[in-house]
Amino acid sequence: MSSDNSLEARIASLTPRERDVFEHLVQGRSNKLTAAELGISPRTVEIHRGRVMKKMEAESFSHLVRMALQAELLPEIDES
């Protein structure tokens, strides 16, 4: 299994709510803002964030963001 397939499989393993939280957080939204936008408590966001980190096998939050970029879930940042 290639790393791309493995990444796709990890993303596919997320529940719809975990996917929502994942997408909000990697876009730079805070737990509090994510909670408000999704209509859940900040503590629930923290729980989902922990589950996302575990399922995605992310070593750190920056690693999670890099995976989102690799999976093309975020636009590339133009540094020119």
C-alpha positions in Angstrom: 0.0 0.0 0.0 1.5 3.3 -1.0 1.6 6.3 1.4 -1.0 8.1 -0.7 -3.4 5.2 -0.4 -2.6 4.9 3.3 -3.4 8.6 3.7 -6.6 8.2 1.8 -7.6 5.3 3.9 -6.9 7.2 7.1 -9.0 10.1 5.9 -11.7 7.7 4.9 -11.7 6.2 8.5 -12.8 9.5 10.0 -16.4 9.9 10.9 -18.3 12.8 9.2 -18.0 14.9 12.4 -14.3 14.1 12.8 -13.8 15.1 9.1 -15.6 18.4 9.8 -13.4 19.2 12.8 -10.3 18.1 10.9 -11.1 20.5 8.0 -11.8 23.4 10.3 -8.7 23.0 12.4 -6.2 22.5 9.5 -7.6 25.8 8.1 -6.4 27.5 11.2 -9.7 27.9 13.1 -9.5 27.7 16.9 -11.4 25.0 18.9 -13.8 27.7 20.1 -14.6 29.0 16.6 -14.8 25.5 15.2 -17.3 24.6 18.0 -19.4 27.7 17.3 -19.5 27.0 13.6 -20.4 23.3 14.0 -22.8 23.9 16.9 -20.9 21.7 19.4 -19.0 22.4 22.6 -15.3 23.3 22.6 -14.7 20.2 24.7 -16.3 18.0 22.0 -14.0 19.6 19.4 -11.0 18.7 21.7 -12.2 15.1 21.8 -12.7 14.9 18.1 -9.3 16.5 17.5 -7.7 13.9 19.6 -9.4 11.1 17.7 -8.4 12.7 14.4 -4.8 12.9 15.5 -4.8 9.2 16.5 -6.6 8.0 13.4 -4.5 10.1 11.1 -1.3 8.9 12.9 -0.2 12.5 13.1 3.0 13.1 15.2 2.0 16.8 15.7 -0.5 19.3 14.5 1.9 20.6 11.8 2.2 17.0 10.6 -1.6 16.9 10.4 -1.6 20.1 8.3 1.0 18.7 6.0 -1.2 15.6 5.5 -4.1 17.8 4.6 -2.0 19.6 2.1 -0.8 16.3 0.6 -4.4 15.1 0.3 -5.3 18.4 -1.4 -7.8 19.3 1.3 -6.2 22.8 1.6 -5.1 25.2 -1.1 -1.4 25.5 -1.6 0.1 28.6 -0.1 1.6 30.9 -2.8 4.8 32.3 -1.2 5.8 34.5 -4.2 
